[in-house]
Amino acid sequence: MHLVQILLPLFDNEGGKIPREHYETVAAEITARFGGLTAYTRSPAQGRWKREEATNYDDVIVLEVMVRNLDRRWWGDLRKRLEDDFRQQEIVIRAQPIERL
């Protein structure tokens, strides 16, 4: 079993707000494929990274889902599509093994 997390920005690279429908589409697709998801949308997390001398920031929401099998190809294809849809250089999708207690 794995926990997969998708970090989605609230704004595109030019500072434009991402339409709400983008998040709803992703959430509906994940729910249909895996039977559910958890969305952390009320308090955006803040990503921060250094690029040369500047520090960049991103406000993100997190979608997460537990999956029995990790289909890396499917997740990689989703990541590429989300990078286009959300107008990002990179969308982070990460997975970690979990044990249900």
N, C-alpha and C positions, 0 to 999 in steps of 0.2 A: 504494500500500500504506500502511496506517495501523496504528499500535500503539494499541490501546484499553486503558485501565486503569480498573478499577473498584475504588474504595476502600470497603471494607466494615468497619463498626465491630464490635468484639467485644462491646460493651455497648449497650443501648438508652438512650434519654434519661433513664430513671428509674434507671439503673445495673444493670438486669437483664442477665444473660448471654444472648447470642443463641444459640439452639439450633444445634448443629453441622449439623443437617439443612438449615438455611437455606443454608449455604455449599455443601453438597453438591448441593442442588437447582440453585443458580445455576451451579455448575461443570459439572454434567451438561448443562444447557441450552446453555451456551456451547460445550461440547465437541461436542454433537450438531449444533449449527448451523454451527460454523466448523471442526470437525475437530480441535480441541485447544485448550489454554490452559496458561498457567503460573500457579501459585498460590504466592505468598510468604506462608507461614503459620507458619513456625517462630519468627520474631522479629518481633512486630508493630511496625509503624511507629507513631509518635506524631504525631497532628495536634494543632495548637495554634492558637487564635485568640482575639482580644480581643473581648469584648462588654461595652460600657460600661466599668466599672472592673475587671471580673473576666476572668481568663484561663481559657478552657475547654480541655479535653484530650480526645482520643479515641485509643484504641488501635485500629489498623486493620490488616487484611490487604489485600493487593493481588492482584487477579486481572488477568491481561493476556492479550490475544490479538491476533494479527496478522490483519487483514482486508484483502481486496483492494478492496472498495468500502465506503464509509462510509454506512450507511443511518441517517441522523440520526433519522428518525421512529421506527425500531425501537429504537434506543438510548434515545431519550427516553421511550418507553413502558416500556422495561425499568427505567429510573431511577425512574419514578413507582411502579412496582410494588414495587421494592426499598425505596423509602422507606416504603411501607406495611408490607411484610413485616418490615423491620428496625426499624420504629417510629422513624424519623428525620425531622427536618425537611428534611434534604437529604442525598442520596447523591451523591458526586462520581464522574462518569464522564468521563474526558478522553481525547482522541485527538490524536495527532501523526503527521504524515507521516513515513514511514521509507523508507530505501533499503537493500535487502538487498545486502550486499557479498559 
